[in-house]
Amino acid sequence: MNLKIFLKFIKAAKKAVDNFNLKIEQGEFIAFIGTSGSGKTTSMRMINRMIEPTEGQIFVNGKNIKDIDPVKLRREIGYVIQNIGLLPHMTIRQNITLVPRLLKWDEDKKNEVAKKMIKLAELPEDYLDRYPAELSGGQQQRIGVVRALAADQDIILMDEPFGALDPITRDSLQALVKELQEKLGKTIVFVTHDMDEALSLATRIVIMSHGEIVQVGTPEEILTHPANDFVAEFIGEDRLIEAKPDVTTVGQVMRPNPVSITPGKSLRQALAMMHENRVDTLLVTDDEGYLKGFVNIQEIQANFRDKSKSISDIMQREVFFTRENTLVRDSISRILKRGLSYIPVVDQDKKLVGIVTRSTLVDIVYDAIWGEGDEFADMEAIKANQAQKQVASENDEVDVHV
């Protein structure tokens, strides 16, 4: 579904959005980003007529939205907001099928779509009969995301949906949204204030300031050719464009065949595996290799005396992962800024294929900073010399003790 937006929006004596001209193709993931008051949320809310433009036109598939009843228009456009918007007195099933019910779908069709959506949210089917208060904040947000897909709308509007969530939950939901968008071919207009989020999710980014578009481009175009000093400053110097020209995806730098365990194994088996591989965390996969979560030594220690428990009883199911075709740039941002020592890497079907470690990415950052010239060679020589001194020191200590 194509969007064409030509706007001049005036509120009182101050222009909230002006000279906004954008065409969005079907299946694009568009991120609106800018400083507070830049007009990004106003622009998005005009698409479903929650705010009416005083000037300009918006077309959906060639039809002016002013010629469409606003209630009908909103039922044809999905909408996800930051505070989720689940109705607390309704079950998850009723929340998911809210729009289909307004569209007067029959019961069988509503139940079918509810089951499909809960599966897309990667939550158990029996959650359909629970109420929102019985779910965690992250689980509720997952429901909010898939609910926007329940009526099979082609356009989904998302207004800073993950801004209030913790980093791990936010990363997990970003991965879910990106996966669903690519799988289902939906057109998403996404408002965010987080540049890393925009770079990771969007096919094109719209940078706004004072109600006007400053630059539109792919993440790579924005990073490599900022339109002006405002864009360059907004992006930030610390964001790497590409660490190495010959290394672009996680799959090229990941370590294959990571240590993993299945949910049915005992805590004793997990501890033995940790000891053998000298690790304090194990990734958990099912028998087919699909990533399901992780378990750490602290949880095993706390439950070790209970011989009835298995890994499935104590594993943590919320696990951040990245895909093997993800840009290294995005992984550098997520790992180095959040202090993660490593993250699992999965293929397009979410099967575990490797891990990417913090140390690997730090080496890539060194390469990006120092380059491949004499300075970097000097740095490598210094590191090698320090390593030799350390080995010699350790040998001296051994001789003394012997």
C-alpha positions as CSV (number, residue, x, y, z in Angstrom):
1,M,0.0,0.0,0.0
2,N,1.5,3.3,-1.1
3,L,1.4,6.5,0.9
4,K,1.9,10.0,-0.6
5,I,2.0,12.8,1.9
6,F,2.0,16.5,0.9
7,L,1.4,18.6,4.0
8,K,1.4,22.2,5.3
9,F,0.0,21.9,8.8
10,I,-0.6,25.1,10.7
11,K,-1.6,25.2,14.4
12,A,-2.6,28.6,15.7
13,A,0.1,31.1,14.6
14,K,2.9,28.5,14.8
15,K,3.6,25.9,12.1
16,A,3.8,22.4,13.6
17,V,4.5,20.7,10.2
18,D,5.4,22.6,7.0
19,N,6.6,21.6,3.6
20,F,6.4,17.9,4.3
21,N,6.6,15.9,1.1
22,L,7.1,12.2,1.2
23,K,6.2,9.1,-0.8
24,I,6.2,5.7,1.1
25,E,6.3,2.6,-1.0
26,Q,4.6,-0.7,0.0
27,G,6.6,-2.8,2.5
28,E,8.9,0.1,3.6
29,F,9.8,0.6,7.2
30,I,10.0,4.4,7.7
31,A,11.3,6.0,10.9
32,F,10.4,9.6,11.8
33,I,13.1,11.0,14.1
34,G,14.0,14.4,15.4
35,T,14.3,16.7,18.4
36,S,11.3,17.2,20.7
37,G,8.7,19.3,19.0
38,S,10.1,18.6,15.5
39,G,6.6,17.4,14.3
40,K,7.3,13.7,13.9
41,T,4.3,12.5,16.0
42,T,2.1,15.1,14.5
43,S,3.0,14.0,11.0
44,M,2.3,10.4,11.8
45,R,-1.0,11.1,13.5
46,M,-2.3,12.9,10.4
47,I,-2.0,9.7,8.4
48,N,-5.0,8.2,10.2
49,R,-6.7,11.6,10.7
50,M,-6.2,11.7,14.5
51,I,-5.0,15.2,13.6
52,E,-6.5,16.9,10.6
53,P,-4.1,18.9,8.5
54,T,-5.1,22.5,7.8
55,E,-3.4,22.4,4.4
56,G,-2.0,19.7,2.1
57,Q,-3.1,16.2,1.2
58,I,-2.5,12.6,2.1
59,F,-3.2,9.8,-0.4
60,V,-3.4,6.1,0.4
61,N,-3.3,4.1,-2.8
62,G,-4.1,7.2,-4.8
63,K,-7.2,8.0,-2.6
64,N,-7.3,11.2,-0.6
65,I,-7.9,10.3,3.0
66,K,-10.2,13.3,3.4
67,D,-12.7,11.3,1.3
68,I,-12.6,8.4,3.7
69,D,-14.6,8.2,6.8
70,P,-12.1,8.7,9.7
71,V,-13.5,5.8,11.7
72,K,-13.3,3.5,8.7
73,L,-9.8,4.8,7.9
74,R,-8.5,4.1,11.5
75,R,-9.9,0.5,11.4
76,E,-7.8,0.0,8.2
77,I,-4.6,1.3,9.7
78,G,-2.9,-0.5,12.6
79,Y,-1.7,1.7,15.5
80,V,0.7,0.9,18.4
81,I,1.5,3.4,21.1
82,Q,4.0,3.5,24.0
83,N,1.6,2.8,26.8
84,I,0.3,-0.3,24.9
85,G,-3.4,0.5,25.1
86,L,-4.6,-2.9,26.1
87,L,-8.1,-2.8,27.7
88,P,-7.7,-4.2,31.2
89,H,-11.2,-5.6,31.5
90,M,-10.8,-7.7,28.3
91,T,-8.9,-10.9,27.9
92,I,-5.9,-11.1,25.6
93,R,-8.1,-12.8,23.0
94,Q,-10.6,-10.0,23.2
95,N,-7.9,-7.3,23.0
96,I,-6.3,-9.0,19.9
97,T,-9.7,-9.3,18.1
98,L,-10.9,-5.8,19.0
99,V,-10.8,-4.4,15.4
100,P,-12.0,-7.7,13.8
101,R,-15.0,-7.5,16.2
102,L,-15.7,-4.0,15.1
103,L,-15.5,-5.2,11.5
104,K,-18.1,-7.9,12.4
105,W,-15.9,-11.0,11.7
106,D,-17.5,-14.3,12.7
107,E,-16.3,-16.1,15.8
108,D,-14.4,-18.8,14.1
109,K,-12.4,-16.3,12.1
110,K,-11.7,-14.2,15.2
111,N,-10.5,-17.2,17.1
112,E,-8.3,-18.2,14.2
113,V,-6.6,-14.9,14.0
114,A,-6.2,-14.7,17.8
115,K,-4.3,-18.0,17.7
116,K,-2.2,-16.8,14.8
117,M,-1.3,-13.5,16.5
118,I,-0.4,-15.1,19.9
119,K,1.9,-17.5,17.9
120,L,3.5,-14.5,16.2
121,A,4.0,-12.9,19.6
122,E,5.9,-16.1,20.6
123,L,3.6,-16.6,23.6
124,P,1.7,-19.7,24.7
125,E,-1.8,-20.1,23.3
126,D,-3.3,-20.4,26.8
127,Y,-2.4,-16.7,27.4
128,L,-5.3,-15.8,25.2
129,D,-7.7,-16.3,28.1
130,R,-5.6,-14.3,30.5
131,Y,-6.0,-10.6,31.3
132,P,-3.3,-7.9,30.6
133,A,-2.5,-7.6,34.3
134,E,-1.4,-11.2,34.3
135,L,1.3,-10.6,31.7
136,S,4.6,-8.8,32.1
137,G,5.2,-5.4,30.5
138,G,7.1,-6.9,27.7
139,Q,4.5,-9.6,27.0
140,Q,1.8,-6.9,27.0
141,Q,3.8,-4.9,24.5
142,R,4.1,-8.0,22.3
143,I,0.3,-8.3,22.3
144,G,0.1,-4.6,21.4
145,V,2.3,-5.1,18.4
146,V,0.5,-8.2,17.0
147,R,-2.9,-6.7,17.8
148,A,-2.1,-4.0,15.1
149,L,-1.7,-6.9,12.6
150,A,-4.9,-8.8,13.6
151,A,-7.2,-7.1,11.0
152,D,-4.5,-7.6,8.4
153,Q,-4.0,-3.8,7.9
154,D,-1.4,-2.9,5.3
155,I,-0.2,0.2,7.1
156,I,0.9,0.2,10.7
157,L,1.7,3.4,12.7
158,M,3.9,3.0,15.7
159,D,4.4,5.9,18.1
160,E,7.6,5.4,20.2
161,P,6.2,1.9,21.2
162,F,9.3,0.8,23.1
163,G,10.5,4.0,24.8
164,A,9.4,3.0,28.3
165,L,10.8,-0.5,28.3
166,D,14.1,-1.9,29.7
167,P,16.9,-2.4,27.1
168,I,16.6,-6.3,26.9
169,T,12.8,-6.2,26.4
170,R,13.2,-3.3,23.9
171,D,15.8,-5.2,21.9
172,S,13.6,-8.3,21.9
173,L,10.6,-6.4,20.6
174,Q,12.6,-4.5,18.0
175,A,13.7,-7.9,16.6
176,L,10.0,-9.1,16.7
177,V,8.7,-6.0,14.8
178,K,11.5,-6.2,12.2
179,E,10.9,-9.9,11.7
180,L,7.1,-9.5,11.3
181,Q,7.5,-6.5,9.0
182,E,9.8,-8.4,6.7
183,K,7.8,-11.6,6.8
184,L,4.4,-10.0,6.3
185,G,5.4,-7.2,4.0
186,K,3.6,-4.5,6.0
187,T,4.3,-0.8,5.6
188,I,5.3,0.7,8.9
189,V,5.7,4.3,9.9
190,F,7.6,4.4,13.2
191,V,8.2,7.5,15.4
192,T,11.3,7.3,17.6
193,H,13.7,9.6,19.4
194,D,16.4,6.8,19.5
195,M,18.8,7.0,16.5
196,D,20.2,3.5,17.2
197,E,16.6,2.2,17.0
198,A,16.0,4.0,13.7
199,L,19.3,2.8,12.2
200,S,18.5,-0.8,13.2
201,L,14.9,-1.0,12.1
202,A,14.2,1.4,9.2
203,T,14.6,1.0,5.5
204,R,14.5,4.8,5.3
205,I,14.9,7.5,8.0
206,V,13.1,10.9,8.0
207,I,15.0,13.4,10.1
208,M,12.9,16.4,11.1
209,S,13.5,19.7,12.8
210,H,11.1,22.6,13.5
211,G,8.3,20.9,11.5
212,E,10.3,20.3,8.4
213,I,12.1,17.4,6.8
214,V,15.9,17.9,7.0
215,Q,17.0,14.7,5.3
216,V,15.4,11.4,4.0
217,G,17.6,8.4,3.2
218,T,18.6,4.9,4.0
219,P,20.6,4.3,7.2
220,E,23.7,4.0,5.2
221,E,23.0,7.2,3.2
222,I,22.3,9.1,6.4
223,L,25.4,7.9,8.1
224,T,27.8,8.4,5.2
225,H,26.3,11.6,3.7
226,P,24.6,13.7,6.5
227,A,22.9,16.6,4.8
228,N,24.2,19.3,7.2
229,D,25.8,19.9,10.6
230,F,22.4,19.4,12.4
231,V,22.1,15.9,11.0
232,A,25.8,15.1,11.7
233,E,25.4,16.3,15.3
234,F,22.1,14.5,15.7
235,I,23.6,11.2,14.6
236,G,26.6,11.5,16.9
237,E,30.3,11.0,16.3
238,D,30.4,7.7,18.2
239,R,28.2,5.8,15.7
240,L,30.4,3.8,13.3
241,I,29.5,3.9,9.7
242,E,31.1,0.6,8.9
243,A,33.9,-0.9,10.9
244,K,35.6,-2.5,8.0
245,P,34.7,-2.4,4.3
246,D,35.1,-6.2,4.1
247,V,33.1,-7.0,7.2
248,T,29.5,-5.9,7.1
249,T,27.3,-8.6,8.7
250,V,27.4,-10.4,12.0
251,G,27.6,-13.8,10.2
252,Q,31.1,-12.8,9.0
253,V,32.5,-12.3,12.5
254,M,30.4,-14.7,14.7
255,R,31.8,-17.8,16.3
256,P,29.9,-20.8,15.1
257,N,28.7,-23.8,17.1
258,P,28.2,-22.1,20.5
259,V,27.7,-24.2,23.6
260,S,24.0,-24.9,24.2
261,I,21.7,-27.2,26.1
262,T,18.1,-28.5,25.7
263,P,15.4,-27.7,28.2
264,G,14.9,-31.3,29.4
265,K,18.5,-31.7,30.7
266,S,19.1,-31.7,34.4
267,L,20.9,-29.0,36.4
268,R,23.8,-31.4,37.1
269,Q,24.2,-32.0,33.4
270,A,24.2,-28.2,32.8
271,L,26.8,-27.7,35.5
272,A,29.0,-30.4,34.0
273,M,28.7,-28.7,30.6
274,M,29.6,-25.3,32.0
275,H,32.7,-26.8,33.8
276,E,33.8,-28.6,30.7
277,N,33.5,-25.5,28.5
278,R,34.6,-23.0,31.2
279,V,31.5,-20.8,30.8
280,D,29.0,-19.5,33.3
281,T,26.0,-19.3,30.9
282,L,24.5,-21.7,28.5
283,L,22.1,-20.9,25.6
284,V,19.0,-23.1,25.6
285,T,17.7,-24.5,22.3
286,D,15.1,-27.2,21.5
287,D,16.0,-30.4,19.8
288,E,15.8,-28.8,16.4
289,G,18.2,-26.0,17.4
290,Y,15.7,-23.1,17.8
291,L,16.8,-20.6,20.4
292,K,14.6,-20.6,23.5
293,G,16.5,-18.7,26.2
294,F,19.5,-19.1,28.5
295,V,20.5,-20.3,31.9
296,N,23.2,-19.0,34.1
297,I,25.2,-20.5,36.9
298,Q,23.6,-18.4,39.6
299,E,20.2,-19.9,38.8
300,I,21.6,-23.4,38.8
301,Q,23.3,-22.8,42.1
302,A,20.1,-21.5,43.7
303,N,18.1,-24.5,42.6
304,F,20.8,-27.2,42.5
305,R,19.5,-29.2,45.6
306,D,16.1,-29.6,44.0
307,K,16.6,-32.8,41.9
308,S,13.1,-32.5,40.4
309,K,14.0,-29.4,38.4
310,S,15.3,-29.3,34.9
311,I,16.6,-26.5,32.7
312,S,13.1,-25.7,31.5
313,D,12.1,-24.8,35.1
314,I,14.8,-22.2,35.7
315,M,15.8,-20.9,32.2
316,Q,15.2,-17.3,31.3
317,R,13.1,-17.0,28.1
318,E,13.7,-13.4,27.4
319,V,17.0,-13.4,25.5
320,F,18.3,-10.7,23.2
321,F,19.6,-12.1,19.9
322,T,20.8,-10.8,16.6
323,R,20.5,-12.3,13.1
324,E,23.4,-13.4,11.0
325,N,22.6,-10.9,8.3
326,T,22.4,-8.0,10.8
327,L,24.9,-5.2,10.2
328,V,28.0,-5.3,12.4
329,R,27.4,-1.6,13.1
330,D,24.1,-2.3,14.8
331,S,25.6,-5.1,17.0
332,I,28.5,-2.8,18.0
333,S,26.0,-0.3,19.3
334,R,23.9,-2.8,21.2
335,I,26.7,-4.8,22.8
336,L,29.3,-2.1,23.6
337,K,26.8,0.4,24.9
338,R,24.9,-2.1,27.1
339,G,27.8,-4.0,28.4
340,L,26.8,-7.4,27.1
341,S,29.7,-9.9,26.9
342,Y,28.2,-11.7,23.9
343,I,24.9,-12.2,22.1
344,P,23.5,-15.3,20.3
345,V,23.2,-15.2,16.5
346,V,20.3,-16.9,14.8
347,D,19.4,-17.5,11.2
348,Q,16.2,-16.3,9.5
349,D,14.2,-19.2,11.1
350,K,15.6,-18.3,14.6
351,K,17.9,-21.4,14.8
352,L,21.0,-20.8,16.8
353,V,24.1,-20.6,14.5
354,G,26.7,-18.8,16.5
355,I,27.6,-16.0,19.0
356,V,29.3,-12.7,18.5
357,T,31.5,-11.5,21.4
358,R,32.3,-8.2,22.9
359,S,36.0,-8.8,22.3
360,T,35.5,-9.4,18.6
361,L,33.7,-6.2,18.2
362,V,36.2,-4.3,20.3
363,D,38.9,-5.5,17.9
364,I,36.8,-4.2,15.0
365,V,36.5,-0.8,16.7
366,Y,40.3,-0.7,17.1
367,D,40.6,-1.4,13.4
368,A,38.1,1.4,12.6
369,I,39.9,3.9,14.8
370,W,43.5,3.1,14.1
371,G,43.1,2.1,10.4
372,E,45.5,-0.3,8.6
373,G,48.4,2.1,8.4
374,D,51.6,2.6,10.4
375,E,49.8,3.8,13.5
376,F,47.9,0.6,13.8
377,A,51.0,-1.5,13.1
378,D,52.7,0.4,15.9
379,M,49.8,-0.3,18.2
380,E,49.9,-4.0,17.3
381,A,53.7,-4.0,18.0
382,I,53.1,-2.4,21.4
383,K,50.4,-5.0,22.2
384,A,52.7,-7.9,21.1
385,N,55.6,-6.6,23.2
386,Q,53.3,-6.3,26.2
387,A,52.1,-9.9,25.7
388,Q,55.7,-11.1,25.5
389,K,56.6,-9.4,28.7
390,Q,53.6,-10.9,30.4
391,V,54.6,-14.4,29.3
392,A,58.2,-13.9,30.4
393,S,56.9,-12.6,33.8
394,E,54.7,-15.7,34.2
395,N,57.6,-18.0,33.3
396,D,59.7,-16.3,36.0
397,E,57.1,-16.9,38.6
398,V,56.8,-20.6,37.6
399,D,60.6,-21.0,37.9
400,V,60.5,-19.5,41.4
401,H,57.7,-21.7,42.6
402,V,59.3,-24.9,41.2
